[in-house]
Amino acid sequence: MDHYIQKLTRSNELYVFGVIVALSILIQVRSGQFFTANNLVDLANAMVVPGLFGVGAYMVIVSGGIDVSFPALASLAVYATTRYLVDTGYTGSVVLPFAMVMVLGGVLGAFNGLFTSRLTVPTLIITLGTANVFSGVMQGALGSVQIPNIPESMASFGSATLFVAKNPTTGLTSSMPVSFVILVAVVAIVFFVMRFTMFGRGIYAVGGDESAAARAGFKVRWIKFWLYVIVGVIASLAGLVRTTMMGQMHPTNLLGMEMMVIAAVVLGGTAITGGTGSLTGVMLGTLLIVTVENSMILVGIPTFWQQFSLGLLIIVGTGISAHQVARSGNGLRAVLG
Amino acid sequence: MQTSILDSKPMRDLRRDTHITRLLIILGALLLLFAVVKTEGFLNLRTWQSMAIQFPEFGLMALGVMLTMITGGIDLSVVGIANMTSIGAAVVMLSLAPKGADTGTVTIAIAVAMVTALVAGTAAGALNGFLVAKIKIPPILVTLGSFELFTGIAILITGGKPKSGLPPQYGATFAGKLFGVIPVQVVVFAVAAVLIGILMSRTTFGTKIYMLGTNAKAAQFSGLNTTSLLVRTYMVSGLYASLAGLVMLANYNSAKADYGSTYTLLTVLIVVLGGVNPNGGTGRLFGVVLAIAILQILSSGLNMFPAISNFYRPLIWGGVLLAVITANHLSGKRSHHRISKRKGQPQ
């Protein structure tokens, strides 16, 4: 029992959770609107897309890499799929769009994986390159424009709801989208893969120490390649969910989201140097950032502050965890030296 | 014994550097292609002048990024610093010299504004350096975060709108032409590049950042003050970014929080193309300057083909970046192979 308490108090997740609780109480006091059914459903709704991206970013960061190409990857996969389906006058079910997007996302992810598994160049630089290739293909070669009329089945999937929450005082309603189920499912699957499969343990091992992982018998290249394929699939899924929820394809809507997602993952305690991190942390980190972004209006802070506060959150959040790492490193050095 | 400049040690080093040779060949081929395909534009002085106005913007930023990458870090916040400081300069200029102010006041206002911008840029760099060296946050995260922070400050100052209506003297000076031919921007860039060249090759600071980038732990154990070294490196990067901001202010005659948004990738591309090792420790100023020239000529060359949409540009930049890192990887493998062969070790 003591062991668990000790583990809990040392974990980053607890602090992030504490910050979220403190923040939500603050917002509740200031606005009286936070702990209302519709606001909570709104938050869950806003978490779906960044949460899905966050799961992918978490896997990459645990492996010791960093991926900034996933919004461009998702945009390209979803744009190409939607364009094709609209041009061919597709009227069938939502299964085909999902299948197409995921295959395409996997292929684009393989493009990332080809470079990241073979070059020793930092993955940031590789994915900076591939991100531009993806958005260049979308905007240049495909000549992307906004597609206002997406196939009927996609639009109805996006507007389908699990339940509707109503705020009794203001009369505002918010609906819980079906796509929230996708987030839950992806989190569950990735949790299982990361914890109970050789592949998942390999991702942790590679992020902890690549040469040690290779000596322990992990196929480092193979792991890195398939990791990016999977991340591509998850990212394109997030892109499709966003498109169905918006009811239209806006090609550049996702671009620029990478920072907020990486911030969420790192705030949740995933070490940017790789090897450690948990999905609980990722979800808490995402919730924290979504709460900050969504609640500014509730508290009455102008949206101009959004980018500034995001930057501050990244620096303070990563600073605290980096400081903890440095301190434990110093402690170790003191013992050894 | 008399030796010509071509036989001096630095020149011999340059000739032995295969990467520099490769860059020179690429540059030569591009120029040749340009001269053959668009002879008229190639012979026109204005083509070259417009290039010389444009490249100092991202060229100055790339010089700062180069230094940080030699230490094994990276600076992704340069565009944020440039926009924040150029907005700061615009605000100072506009408040000190409102419309109709006399020449003396305007001159003072411009001087104060420039100093403010450069100091703010250096301070922003110092913040990056402090977070990297002292708090030990990885440089990628520091500068991605501070990019948001600086851009956020720029948005807070301007409310997201452009700042314009600067005193015309500013643009006349910094977007003017020396002797009626040479754009001032390129002179600023040349001076800045020479200064950084001196810093890298003639001072202990230069030697130390290479040592730090090659092996941070060894550098620390051999008694280098790595904290102060890193802080100073990021300060130089911030200073150069703010200089780039001042050039952008002159070129556009206005400042806005989201100008130059494609430059982040471009600076990284330039520095990597120029032969700086992204893991730190190696890289030459001459290679980076060549890379700047190559990319500017490629960019201007693309402009001459209206059929190629501007949206292809990221595709080309990204493609070039991937091609360069792959080529470097392959040639690095080959030279590694050669070395181990010479030593008689099995591969």
Interface residues (C-beta under 8 A of the other chain):
Chain A: I66 F115 R118 L119 T120 V121 P122 L124 I125 I126 L128 G129 T130 A131 N132 V133 F134 S135 G136 V137 Q139 G140 A141 G143 M259 I262 A263 V266 I272 T273 F304 W305 Q306 Q307 F308 S309 L310 G311 L312 I314 I315 T318 G319 A322 H323 V325 A326
Chain B: I74 L131 I135 K136 I137 P138 I140 L141 V142 L144 G145 S146 F147 E148 L149 F150 T151 G152 I153 I155 L156 G159 G160 L265 V268 L269 V272 P278 N279 S309 F311 Y312 R313 P314 L315 I316 W317 G318 G319 L321 L322 I325 T326 N328 H329
